């Protein structure tokens, strides 16, 4: 049970329902029941009745509260005692409320940076980052690249400190334009590993409404991988397929994920708007990228063994900047 406060504002209550649905999907849980302490249904007792009616005898309650206030310390224990009296033998476990967490700090900073970027009209840039790009421009022949490709190449080189990427990055015709259009349309970004999900700037995506999704650590994905003899990252592409049509898929770690994605497309599955295929390694990396190059999908890839999560993150963040800065006529 995901327990929130409850509000007279429908949009506030809908947010908790959306969180409950997302927790269910990403956590691989069979049921995540939203509930409200007040002002909205189902309240705690109604939610308990619904879950008991489904046959549950053991309920875990996650208080979706930031602070350890009276709702958590007084109201919730009273509601639990009532539920136990009404349903003899019912086990109820309460998890910690949200409280302080580094990820909440990250989200707060993202919100602040997003507001600063919107008010100033340009992204905030740290002096060290600014100086790094100045040095990069001195050493890179920027006239060799198109105005749309250059920001991507610059950001990848900046992230890796490796000028070899100016020759390794390959763009299919219209790939960057397809990526920019997908972002502007609020399409999802699907990744193969959490490291990419964490590295993508959510603040830059906020104006478009795009979400970053990664399923490789979900419980149902692990079960699918074991059952079907797949890697978890390959199985995560199967789970993501329902969100993949018109999305951006960024694969920077696992060649098996890229191969599974291409297999899904060949079988008539959904077609992403753009595939960023930059898996790194000695086994399967080159072959998977060669297959992507001949797939007919709009793509950005790195030739050879090089690549990685850092490269995938840099490309997505560069696309988000392009989507914010380019005029629509230049973006496609």
N, C-alpha and C positions, 0 to 999 in steps of 0.2 A: 504494500500500500504506500503510495506517495501522498503524504499528507501536507496540504497547504493551508493558508489562513482562510481564504475565501474573501470575495469582494462583491460589492454591488456593481462593479464594472465587469461586463461580460468578457472583455478582452483580457482582463487579468486572470480570470478563471480559465479561459481558453489556453493561456500560456502554460498553466500547470498541466492541462490535458495534453498539450503538445510535448511537454517534457516527459510525461509519463509514457507516451507512445514511443518517443525516442529512446528512453531508458529500456523499454521492452525490446526494441529492435536491436540496439547496440549491445545490450547486456545478455541477449539471448534468453530472456525470461519468458515463461509461458503466459503469465498474467502480471501486469502492473496496473493496479486499480487506483486512479486518482480519487482523492477524498478531501473534504474541506471541514475545518473546525466550525465555521459559521458562515452565514449569508449565502450559501450555495449548496446544492445537492450533487452527489450524495454526501451527507455528513459522515462522521466517523462510524456511528452505529449502523447507518444504512450501508456503508461500504463493507463493514464486517458481515452484515447479513447477506450481502451479495456474494461475498467470497465463500462464506460458509455454505451458502446455497449451491455453490459450484463444487463443494466437496472438500474444501480446504480445512484442515484442522490445525495448521501452523502458519501464522501470518507474520511477516516481517514488515515493520513500519519504518519508513524513512521520512523523518520530519524535514520538510522542505522549508526550513526556517534559517535565516542567517544568524539570529541571536538566540542565546540560551535564556529566553524570557519566560514569563509566566505561562504562555501557551505550551511551552515544552516542559517546564518543571512542575506545573500544577494541573493545567487543563488536560493535557495528554494522559498523565497517569490516572486521572479520574475517569476518562473515557475508556481506558484499557480495563480498569476494574469493573466498570459497568458491563463491558463486552464479555468479560470472563464470567460474570454472574449470569448473564443471559445465555451463554453458550458454554456449558460445563465441559471441561477438558480441553478447551481451546488454548493453544499455545500462541503467545504474542511476544515477539522480540522487537525491541526498539533500537535502531541504529543512531549514531551520533547525528545531530543536526549539521548544517553546512559549516557554520562557524568560520574560523580562519583557515584558509588554504592557499597555497602558492598559485594554484590555477585561478582562483578568484582574483588574486592580485593581478595576474596576467590579463584577465578579462577587463578589470578596471582600467589598466593602462591602455588596452586596446580602445576602450570607449573614449578615454581622454585624447589619445592620439587621433582617433577618427574625428572628434570634434575640432581638434586643432587643425587638421588637414582641411576640413570643410571650410572653416572660418578663414583660413589663410589662402585657400585655393591651391596650395601645393603641399606635398608631403614634407614633414619635418625631416631634416637631415643633420646628423651629428657631424661636428667639425672633422672628426677622424674619417668618417665616411666620405665627406666632401673632399678631403685631401687625398684619400685613396683613389677616388675617381679622377682627380686631377692628374695624378701620377699615371694612372691607367691610360688616360687620353694622350699623354705625351709619348707612351710606348706603343700605342696601337694605331695603325693606319686606318682611321675611321672612314676614309673615303672609299674603302674597298667594300663597304656594306650598304645595303639600302637603309633609308631612314627608319623603317619598321623593324628590320633585323638588328640594327645596331644596339638599341637599348637592351635587347635580350642577351646579345653576345657580351656586352659590357658587364651586365649584372652577373652572368655566369663566371666570367673571368674574375670579377671582383670577389665573388664568393669562394672561389677555388684558388686564387692567385696563380692560375695556370693559363698562360697565353695560348697553349696548344688548342684550347677550345675554340679559338677563332677558325680553326680548320676542321675541327671535329663536329661542330654543330651543323646539322643539315635540316633544311626546312622544305617541306613539300609546297607546291604552289598554292597560295591562299591560306596556308596553315595559320599564320599569325592573325590574319583577318578573321578566320573562323573562330579562333580562340577569343579574340576581343568581342566578337558578336555574341558568343555564348555567355561571356561574363556579363555583358550589358543586358542580356535577356534573363539574368539571374539564375543561370544553370548551375547545377551542382558540380563540384570538383571531387573526383573519386581518386583515392590514393591507395597504394599497395601496403604502405607501412605507416605507423603512427608518427615516425620522425618527420615525414613529409607533412602530415596533417598538422603537427605542432609548429612547423617552421613557416607555413604559409601565413601571411599577414591577414588576419581576419578584419582588421581595421580597414584595409584597402578594399575588402569585399563587401563591407557593410552597405555602401551606397547602392550596390547592385542587388543585394538580397541573396547572393550566392552562399551556399553552405559547403563546407569541406567534410567529406565522409570517408571513413576508413573502417572496414569490418574485419580486418585480419586477426584481431584479438578477441572477437566475439565468441561466445561459447558454442553457438550453433554452427559457426564456421569451423571451429576445431573439430566438432563432431562430424561435420560433412567431410573434412579433410581426411580424418581417420577412416571413415566409412568408404570413401571413394578412392583412397590412395593418392591424394593430392597434397601439395604443400598448402599451408594455411593461406598464403597470399593468393594462390590460384583459386582456392575455394572462395576467397573473399570476392573475387571477380564474378563468380557465379551469383553470390548473394547481391552484389551491386548491380547486376544486369537490369533489374527492374527500374533503376534510376539512370541508366547509362545513355538512353536515347538523347542525343543533343548535348550531352554533358562533356566535360573535359576530364580525361583520365590521365593521371600523372603517375607513372611507374618509374621509380628510381632505384629500386633495390633488387627486385626479384624477376629474373627472366621467365620463371614459370608463370608469374602473373600475366606478363605480356603475352606469352604463348596461349594461355587460357583465354584471354580477351580476344585474341585473333581467331581462336577456335570458335568462340561464341558468335562472332561476326560472320565467319564462313558458314556457320550453321543457320544463318538467317536471323540471328539475334539483333538486338538494338545496335545502332551505329553511333558512336560518340561523335561530337562535333570536331574534337581534336584529341589525338593521343600523343602525350609526351612520353616517349619511350627511351629512357636513359638508364636502364639497369646496368649495374657494374659487376664485373667478375670474370672468371676464367671459364666457367661452365654455363653455356647457353646464352650468354649476354650478346655475343656477336651474332649468333644464329637468330635469336629472337628479333633483334633490330633489323637484320636483313629481311626477315619475313614481314616486319612492319613496313619496310620501305616498298615492298611489292604488293601491299594489301589494298591499295586504292584509298585508304583512309587518310584524311588530313593529319599530318604528323610533324613533330619535331623530335629528332633523335640525335644521339652522339654515335659517330662511327667508331667501331672497334670496342675494346674492353672497357674503356673509361666511361664514367657517368657517376651515378650515385644520388642519394637523397638530397644532398646539398645542391646539386645541379637542377634536380626537378623543382625544388623550392624556388631557386633563383629564377627559373623560367616562368613559373606561375606568378610570382610576385612582379616580374617584369611585364607580364601580360596585363595584370591588374593596373599597373601604372599606365600602360598604353591605353587601356580602356578608359581611364580617367582623363588622359591628356589629349589623345588624338581626336581630330574632328571626325564626325561620322563618315564623311566622304572619303577620308583617307583610311579609315578602318574597314571599309568594305561597303 
